Amino acid sequence: MVPLSEPWWKKSVVYQIYPRSFMDSNGDGIGDLQGIISKIPYLQRLGIDVIWLSPIYDSPNDDNGYDIRNYEAIMSEFGTMEDFDQLLEEAKKVGIRIVMDLVVNHTSDEHHWFIESRSSKDSQYRDYYIWREGNGELPPNNWESVFSGSAWEKEKNTNSYYLHLFSKKQPDLNWEHQPLRDDIYKMMSYWLDKGIGGFRMDVINFISKDSKLLDGKVYAGQLYGDGSPYYINGPNIHTYLQEMNAKVLSHYDVMTVGEMPGTSTDEAKIYTDPSNQEVNMIFTFEHMNIDHGPFEKWDIQPFNLVKLKKVLEKWQTALYNKGWNSLYWNNHDQPRVVSRFGCDDEKYREKSAKMLAICLHMLQGTPYIYQGEEFGMTNVKFKSIEDYRDIETLNMYKEKSNQGIPHKEILDSIYAAGRDNARTPMQWSTDGGFSTGTPWINMNPNTPKINAELALEDTSSIFYTYQKLIQLRKEHDIITYGRFQLLLANHVNLFVYKRIFEKQEWLVISNFSKETELLDLSCCKIQDYKFKVIIANYEDIKIEGNTLKVRPYEAFVLSFGRG
Ligand code: NOJ
């Protein structure tokens, strides 16, 4: 039985909007809030419940809004506070909640707190950031920034260094300082009082640093040390999240999702166990990192389905009845999954995209769809580094070029792993449809073939697979509450799992390859071979006797038993 008091976000599907690339209403080449408002009917048609808006706050855009200058103002390129209020209202009318991005590990160096903090050691805002004296001529420690280079920057005014785990225009906030925490909570209440649906919390498990700030280990071939053991899931993280919950979040009916790289399932259980009052769910990275090399994401490894299944199984079983999973393949930091994970983004693009959708949405957790995923947008290969915009990509390019790594080799890693793969503008129509001006980043040249307009016209398109998956979630409790069981863990091409709830069993089968595979149903421990097809990405199911024939990138869900 499903308890009556279950929270709404367990049955919700979230759609992530990266505003800069979603829809431009005024022809300046940059997506904006009025553009989003104009697409609410599209999102309503898809059937999603929640929009997660990547940052829309005032920002100098060193990291596309993840460097906030003013938490209570809207980025002028995106519109005004009136536009935001209108978006909230229009979305509410059709039952869509808006979840905001909460970026509080760092601000922009143009935030007034930092301007004052850097001005003098006596500033009342000095302790809002993390300042240290240098180690002779060297920075305070050897930590590397996530965006390459040292994580410390020397400030001339006071001749000391500030910590920036991301770009030097993103100084880290000092969460040990209570006045800073109180200011953050005030800001959160400002948005919650407007009626937003919750927060996605940017690298929230980085906010508590071990104050000793010890040197990190330097791995082979690396220039800097890995400080992450000293700032990921740091000493006071649970205290801060519980305080945030008690002082702010517990007063509202909202959802929270913590972006938490480097978090184990044991830690995730602590973060998401409802009795701990921290966050509702987290974004884990373990399944996204399976094709990364040991030290960095740019060192792409071949896709290994067995590894992916193992990781997902671990998360599905560890959090069952304890915490809650987020489910995602894509976001603004990840290359497009249809061009990744063994998939084929050309001949089998439609099949691959639907297979990935079915495979993910049948797991337990709250699914996130990233703009364009719903009609199979792919990675992009720009010819010149000049066409790229992402700070992480550009810094890495500079660093590796300086090390003498050939241009082509670096470009290949950008094609596979760069964040701009996800940031090319939404492909609304055959002629683009994103902007009447010149987009801030080029559109993917495959727009005439892959776009929302074509997808909407074709009732067998990827869009309608997503639409159906969202509907199924509303209709069948097994998707939300069923137990997960992995079958054929070592099969190299098939991902086969069961969901089990009351007297029902659903079998979910996905082929992550171009091979046709034969599957004997007897290995799936099914009692009764009579089944109903819940959803599929081919027109029929091929079965002879007890043997299923699973075609390239085929996926389907079979229901056995009652219901
Ligand atoms: C994670 C965000 O998703 C990413 O886009 C951003 O660059 C970093 N955090 C820093 O805010």
Residues whose N, C-alpha, C, O or C-beta is under 5 A from the ligand:
A	BS01	NOJ	D63 Y66 F166 D202 V203 D333
